[in-house]
Amino acid sequence: MNRHRTPLVAALLTVLAALGATAPATGAGGTTAPDPDAPHRGVVTGARTPDRSPGRSAGRDRAVRAFENGRRARGGTWAHHPPTATGRPAADVTHNWWGIFPRPGSHDGITATHTVDPSYKVSSADDFTYAPTTKAQNSCMEIVTAYWNSGDEIWAWDWCGKGGPAKVLTVDADFLATYTTGTGGGRSYSVQLVRDAASGNRWSSYLYNVRTRSWNLLYQQSGTDQSGLAHGWDMFEIYASVDPATGVGHYCAEARNTVFDSSAIQLRANGAWKPASPADAPWTEDRPDGSAFLCPPLRFVQAGANDHWTVRQ
């Protein structure tokens, strides 16, 4: 067999190599993740500003307190923390997380494709599953897939203003049809956070509209990041209480058939997007133990070189 390359073969190989180098990122469930540089136009339909009146929503008030307490408990450390209680005497709630922490100075934008399972329902009023949840370094918002006993929602959490969810989007039929791909519990949506201007630290967050093939604005804010954390994150996070009947977290049984997945995680630096890597986005922990999450069957899969993770039973 002649193993010498003809000029035509060499040219074809060069073209194929170039195509491979620029191939679209693969999202959850094998879907093709959207182009981060696709058109940015329009606003997210269905997003609303929640009523912030005291006591208006006892459930969301608990969620807000848990979220804020958990972030304070994390402090500025890079290291994985052991499970911690939120400090509320009414319930012994374990807080834990796992994923990647994009390093300070490595990016001014983050994008990812996150799964969302409308069949996953949280029963306990003290429990919250934020998975996936993502924030860029110093960004004015965190975008959260929030599962709690009042319903499944997407939150734009404000870190540069009054705190709490500034925009809330119900995971309903309209959201699923407009912003997700896949079927059943295998649905996923794509999110993007970018710094628009260094002056004033102005940030915008977007969801990808699969109908119009464009990024829709979810929330925009500027100011000083109040999270107290220098790094960003893309992770699986739980606040869980023990079911006395089973000895494990309530959510462990409720999420038995749910896959939490973040894929095609990319960071923007110097105007260019690139997959998150070990150098700029280390894992919070290499081999977490499901027992530390009140769910021994949980498996934590490093599905990519720091640009894809999966948590499932």
LOVEXVO-480819 format. One record per residue (C-alpha): residue in one letter; residue number from 1; x, y, z. Coordinates in nm, 3 decimals. Each point is the difference from the previous one (the first is absolute). Layout:
BEGIN
A, NUM, X, Y, Z $
...
// end
This chain:
BEGIN
M, 1, 0.000, 0.000, 0.000 $
N, 2, 0.131, 0.345, -0.092 $
R, 3, 0.027, 0.199, 0.325 $
H, 4, 0.129, 0.317, -0.165 $
R, 5, -0.246, 0.292, 0.015 $
T, 6, -0.092, 0.160, -0.329 $
P, 7, -0.052, 0.379, -0.004 $
L, 8, -0.379, -0.058, -0.022 $
V, 9, -0.004, -0.231, 0.305 $
A, 10, 0.216, 0.242, 0.196 $
A, 11, -0.238, 0.284, -0.083 $
L, 12, -0.304, -0.203, 0.108 $
L, 13, 0.167, -0.092, 0.328 $
T, 14, 0.076, 0.366, 0.065 $
V, 15, -0.366, 0.093, -0.058 $
L, 16, -0.124, -0.280, 0.226 $
A, 17, 0.239, 0.103, 0.275 $
A, 18, -0.123, 0.358, -0.021 $
L, 19, -0.362, -0.113, 0.019 $
G, 20, 0.076, -0.210, 0.304 $
A, 21, 0.171, 0.290, 0.171 $
T, 22, -0.305, 0.222, -0.048 $
A, 23, -0.268, -0.261, 0.062 $
P, 24, -0.291, 0.117, 0.215 $
A, 25, 0.011, -0.096, 0.366 $
T, 26, -0.214, -0.296, 0.103 $
G, 27, -0.266, 0.066, 0.261 $
A, 28, -0.194, -0.222, 0.239 $
G, 29, -0.144, -0.316, -0.149 $
G, 30, 0.224, 0.026, -0.305 $
T, 31, -0.174, 0.311, -0.132 $
T, 32, 0.201, 0.271, -0.173 $
A, 33, 0.047, 0.298, 0.228 $
P, 34, -0.088, 0.339, -0.153 $
D, 35, 0.265, 0.234, -0.134 $
P, 36, 0.093, 0.243, 0.280 $
D, 37, 0.030, 0.269, -0.267 $
A, 38, -0.346, -0.061, -0.147 $
P, 39, -0.216, 0.316, -0.024 $
H, 40, -0.093, 0.162, 0.330 $
R, 41, -0.346, 0.153, -0.034 $
G, 42, -0.335, 0.011, 0.174 $
V, 43, -0.084, -0.079, 0.359 $
V, 44, -0.091, -0.322, 0.181 $
T, 45, -0.373, -0.052, -0.025 $
G, 46, -0.176, -0.088, 0.324 $
A, 47, 0.269, 0.139, 0.230 $
R, 48, -0.146, 0.205, 0.283 $
T, 49, 0.120, 0.204, 0.296 $
P, 50, -0.107, -0.182, 0.317 $
D, 51, -0.194, 0.180, 0.269 $
R, 52, 0.262, 0.105, 0.255 $
S, 53, -0.249, 0.101, 0.269 $
P, 54, 0.093, -0.154, 0.338 $
G, 55, -0.190, -0.321, 0.062 $
R, 56, -0.159, 0.004, -0.344 $
S, 57, 0.149, -0.341, -0.075 $
A, 58, 0.112, -0.192, 0.308 $
G, 59, 0.149, -0.272, -0.220 $
R, 60, 0.209, 0.234, -0.208 $
D, 61, 0.103, 0.189, 0.313 $
R, 62, 0.142, -0.326, 0.137 $
A, 63, 0.175, -0.065, -0.329 $
V, 64, 0.155, 0.347, 0.002 $
R, 65, 0.125, -0.037, 0.357 $
A, 66, 0.143, -0.344, -0.074 $
F, 67, 0.175, 0.127, -0.311 $
E, 68, 0.154, 0.300, 0.174 $
N, 69, 0.106, -0.201, 0.304 $
G, 70, 0.158, -0.265, -0.218 $
R, 71, 0.201, 0.253, -0.197 $
R, 72, 0.126, 0.161, 0.319 $
A, 73, 0.094, -0.344, 0.136 $
R, 74, 0.214, -0.061, -0.310 $
G, 75, 0.197, 0.318, 0.066 $
G, 76, 0.288, 0.069, -0.235 $
T, 77, 0.159, -0.342, 0.006 $
W, 78, 0.067, -0.215, -0.303 $
A, 79, -0.018, -0.323, 0.194 $
H, 80, -0.299, -0.229, 0.021 $
H, 81, -0.182, 0.040, 0.329 $
P, 82, -0.140, -0.278, 0.215 $
P, 83, -0.380, 0.000, 0.032 $
T, 84, -0.121, 0.298, 0.199 $
A, 85, -0.329, 0.089, 0.163 $
T, 86, -0.170, 0.326, -0.100 $
G, 87, -0.044, 0.104, 0.361 $
R, 88, -0.378, -0.021, 0.008 $
P, 89, -0.106, -0.178, 0.323 $
A, 90, -0.319, -0.136, -0.152 $
A, 91, 0.180, -0.256, -0.213 $
D, 92, 0.338, -0.163, -0.038 $
V, 93, 0.072, 0.088, -0.361 $
T, 94, 0.319, -0.116, -0.170 $
H, 95, 0.159, 0.227, -0.259 $
N, 96, 0.248, -0.141, -0.251 $
W, 97, 0.114, 0.057, -0.357 $
W, 98, 0.218, -0.138, -0.279 $
G, 99, 0.113, 0.125, -0.338 $
I, 100, 0.260, 0.242, -0.137 $
F, 101, 0.130, 0.333, 0.129 $
P, 102, 0.130, 0.213, -0.291 $
R, 103, 0.305, 0.186, 0.128 $
P, 104, 0.026, 0.375, 0.055 $
G, 105, 0.134, 0.180, -0.304 $
S, 106, -0.076, -0.291, -0.235 $
H, 107, -0.321, 0.135, -0.153 $
D, 108, -0.255, 0.277, -0.042 $
G, 109, -0.281, -0.228, -0.116 $
I, 110, -0.133, -0.351, 0.042 $
T, 111, -0.243, -0.212, -0.200 $
A, 112, -0.132, -0.354, 0.052 $
T, 113, -0.280, -0.240, -0.087 $
H, 114, -0.195, -0.108, 0.308 $
T, 115, -0.253, -0.277, 0.045 $
V, 116, -0.342, 0.071, 0.149 $
D, 117, -0.242, -0.272, 0.109 $
P, 118, -0.365, 0.114, 0.035 $
S, 119, -0.089, -0.332, 0.162 $
Y, 120, 0.232, 0.055, 0.298 $
K, 121, -0.203, 0.133, 0.295 $
V, 122, 0.139, 0.097, 0.341 $
S, 123, -0.234, -0.080, 0.290 $
S, 124, 0.168, 0.144, 0.311 $
A, 125, -0.046, 0.371, 0.064 $
D, 126, 0.357, 0.016, 0.134 $
D, 127, 0.166, -0.160, -0.302 $
F, 128, 0.134, 0.164, -0.315 $
T, 129, 0.189, -0.149, -0.293 $
Y, 130, 0.190, 0.257, -0.204 $
A, 131, 0.133, -0.205, -0.287 $
P, 132, 0.155, 0.104, -0.222 $
T, 133, 0.076, 0.352, 0.118 $
T, 134, 0.260, 0.228, -0.159 $
K, 135, 0.172, 0.331, 0.063 $
A, 136, 0.299, 0.171, -0.159 $
Q, 137, 0.275, 0.166, 0.200 $
N, 138, -0.134, 0.333, 0.135 $
S, 139, -0.320, -0.032, -0.205 $
C, 140, -0.304, 0.187, 0.126 $
M, 141, -0.224, -0.304, -0.033 $
E, 142, -0.008, -0.375, 0.047 $
I, 143, -0.234, -0.209, -0.216 $
V, 144, -0.157, -0.282, 0.199 $
T, 145, -0.207, -0.304, -0.086 $
A, 146, -0.201, 0.011, 0.323 $
Y, 147, -0.199, -0.300, 0.121 $
W, 148, -0.206, 0.062, 0.314 $
N, 149, -0.337, -0.091, 0.142 $
S, 150, -0.181, 0.295, -0.160 $
G, 151, 0.099, -0.105, -0.350 $
D, 152, 0.289, -0.022, -0.245 $
E, 153, 0.141, 0.331, -0.121 $
I, 154, 0.294, 0.169, -0.168 $
W, 155, 0.136, 0.287, 0.209 $
A, 156, 0.219, 0.297, -0.082 $
W, 157, 0.145, 0.064, 0.345 $
D, 158, 0.117, 0.360, 0.049 $
W, 159, 0.347, 0.027, 0.156 $
C, 160, 0.049, 0.374, -0.061 $
G, 161, -0.332, 0.132, 0.130 $
K, 162, -0.239, -0.097, 0.277 $
G, 163, 0.070, -0.371, -0.024 $
G, 164, -0.251, -0.274, -0.064 $
P, 165, -0.157, -0.102, -0.331 $
A, 166, -0.038, 0.310, -0.217 $
K, 167, -0.162, -0.195, -0.284 $
V, 168, -0.194, -0.325, 0.028 $
L, 169, -0.107, -0.228, -0.284 $
T, 170, -0.238, -0.289, 0.062 $
V, 171, 0.097, -0.333, -0.155 $
D, 172, -0.327, -0.042, -0.188 $
A, 173, -0.113, -0.105, -0.348 $
D, 174, 0.086, 0.339, -0.153 $
F, 175, 0.352, -0.002, 0.146 $
L, 176, 0.062, -0.357, -0.111 $
A, 177, -0.118, 0.071, -0.355 $
T, 178, 0.196, 0.323, -0.037 $
Y, 179, 0.326, -0.059, 0.184 $
T, 180, 0.064, -0.374, 0.023 $
T, 181, 0.090, -0.293, -0.221 $
G, 182, -0.060, -0.368, 0.070 $
T, 183, -0.298, -0.180, 0.150 $
G, 184, -0.128, -0.096, 0.346 $
G, 185, 0.267, 0.012, 0.269 $
G, 186, 0.271, 0.028, -0.266 $
R, 187, -0.066, 0.365, -0.079 $
S, 188, 0.270, 0.265, 0.006 $
Y, 189, 0.031, 0.376, -0.044 $
S, 190, 0.300, 0.221, -0.064 $
V, 191, 0.105, 0.298, 0.208 $
Q, 192, 0.258, 0.274, -0.048 $
L, 193, 0.140, 0.275, 0.227 $
V, 194, 0.226, 0.268, -0.147 $
R, 195, 0.156, 0.320, 0.124 $
D, 196, -0.110, 0.281, -0.230 $
A, 197, 0.235, 0.262, 0.141 $
A, 198, 0.278, -0.001, 0.256 $
S, 199, -0.094, 0.352, 0.103 $
G, 200, -0.274, -0.035, 0.257 $
N, 201, 0.023, -0.383, -0.021 $
R, 202, -0.306, -0.030, -0.227 $
W, 203, -0.119, -0.356, -0.072 $
S, 204, -0.274, -0.159, -0.208 $
S, 205, -0.144, -0.351, 0.019 $
Y, 206, -0.173, -0.183, -0.284 $
L, 207, -0.193, -0.317, -0.078 $
Y, 208, 0.018, -0.155, -0.347 $
N, 209, -0.331, 0.009, -0.188 $
V, 210, -0.012, -0.322, -0.205 $
R, 211, -0.282, 0.136, -0.216 $
T, 212, 0.174, 0.318, -0.114 $
R, 213, 0.355, -0.135, 0.038 $
S, 214, 0.101, 0.305, 0.196 $
W, 215, 0.096, 0.096, 0.354 $
N, 216, -0.280, 0.175, 0.193 $
L, 217, 0.083, 0.240, 0.282 $
L, 218, -0.107, -0.129, 0.342 $
Y, 219, 0.152, 0.254, 0.238 $
Q, 220, 0.247, 0.288, -0.010 $
Q, 221, 0.169, 0.163, 0.298 $
S, 222, 0.310, 0.196, 0.096 $
G, 223, 0.180, 0.083, 0.321 $
T, 224, 0.219, -0.181, 0.252 $
D, 225, -0.029, -0.377, 0.039 $
Q, 226, -0.111, -0.067, 0.358 $
S, 227, 0.055, -0.377, -0.002 $
G, 228, 0.334, 0.034, 0.176 $
L, 229, 0.154, -0.259, -0.234 $
A, 230, 0.273, 0.081, -0.252 $
H, 231, -0.060, -0.302, -0.225 $
G, 232, -0.292, -0.111, -0.213 $
W, 233, -0.181, -0.334, 0.011 $
D, 234, -0.208, -0.250, -0.191 $
M, 235, -0.124, -0.269, 0.235 $
F, 236, -0.248, -0.236, 0.162 $
E, 237, -0.121, 0.132, 0.337 $
I, 238, -0.241, -0.129, 0.263 $
Y, 239, -0.162, 0.107, 0.324 $
A, 240, -0.142, -0.326, 0.131 $
S, 241, -0.170, -0.133, 0.312 $
V, 242, -0.016, -0.365, 0.106 $
D, 243, -0.311, -0.208, -0.059 $
P, 244, -0.036, -0.190, 0.330 $
A, 245, -0.166, -0.289, -0.182 $
T, 246, 0.309, -0.065, -0.217 $
G, 247, 0.287, 0.164, 0.185 $
V, 248, 0.108, 0.190, -0.314 $
G, 249, -0.102, 0.329, -0.156 $
H, 250, -0.357, 0.036, -0.122 $
Y, 251, 0.134, 0.106, -0.339 $
C, 252, 0.196, -0.323, -0.038 $
A, 253, -0.321, -0.194, -0.075 $
E, 254, -0.172, 0.290, -0.176 $
A, 255, 0.289, 0.045, -0.245 $
R, 256, 0.064, -0.371, -0.055 $
N, 257, -0.074, 0.029, -0.373 $
T, 258, 0.137, 0.351, -0.048 $
V, 259, 0.334, 0.071, -0.167 $
F, 260, 0.167, 0.328, 0.091 $
D, 261, 0.235, 0.095, -0.281 $
S, 262, 0.197, 0.303, -0.113 $
S, 263, 0.177, -0.029, -0.332 $
A, 264, 0.173, 0.214, -0.261 $
I, 265, 0.128, 0.229, 0.276 $
Q, 266, 0.201, 0.275, -0.165 $
L, 267, 0.181, 0.305, 0.135 $
R, 268, 0.053, 0.326, -0.188 $
A, 269, 0.339, 0.169, 0.015 $
N, 270, 0.133, 0.274, -0.230 $
G, 271, -0.321, -0.020, -0.200 $
A, 272, 0.034, -0.371, -0.081 $
W, 273, -0.190, -0.299, 0.140 $
K, 274, 0.179, -0.319, 0.095 $
P, 275, -0.097, -0.315, 0.196 $
A, 276, 0.062, 0.012, 0.373 $
S, 277, 0.325, -0.183, 0.077 $
P, 278, 0.188, -0.136, 0.304 $
A, 279, 0.230, 0.302, -0.014 $
D, 280, -0.274, 0.262, 0.029 $
A, 281, -0.293, -0.186, 0.161 $
P, 282, 0.105, -0.261, 0.260 $
W, 283, -0.243, -0.248, 0.153 $
T, 284, -0.119, 0.083, 0.351 $
E, 285, 0.086, -0.362, 0.092 $
D, 286, 0.119, -0.300, -0.199 $
R, 287, -0.194, -0.281, 0.167 $
P, 288, -0.294, 0.123, 0.205 $
D, 289, -0.190, -0.249, 0.216 $
G, 290, -0.375, -0.021, -0.051 $
S, 291, -0.044, -0.050, 0.374 $
A, 292, 0.126, 0.355, 0.055 $
F, 293, -0.295, 0.110, -0.214 $
L, 294, -0.249, -0.217, 0.199 $
C, 295, -0.034, -0.225, -0.304 $
P, 296, 0.250, -0.292, -0.007 $
P, 297, -0.099, -0.119, -0.352 $
L, 298, 0.099, 0.331, -0.160 $
R, 299, 0.274, -0.024, -0.261 $
F, 300, 0.207, 0.305, -0.091 $
V, 301, 0.133, -0.035, -0.353 $
Q, 302, 0.274, 0.216, -0.148 $
A, 303, -0.141, -0.047, -0.348 $
G, 304, 0.244, 0.239, -0.167 $
A, 305, 0.331, 0.171, 0.064 $
N, 306, -0.175, 0.245, 0.236 $
D, 307, -0.257, 0.112, -0.260 $
H, 308, -0.261, -0.267, 0.077 $
W, 309, -0.127, -0.157, 0.322 $
T, 310, -0.285, -0.233, 0.089 $
V, 311, -0.160, -0.094, 0.332 $
R, 312, -0.235, -0.296, 0.003 $
Q, 313, -0.098, -0.311, 0.192 $
// end
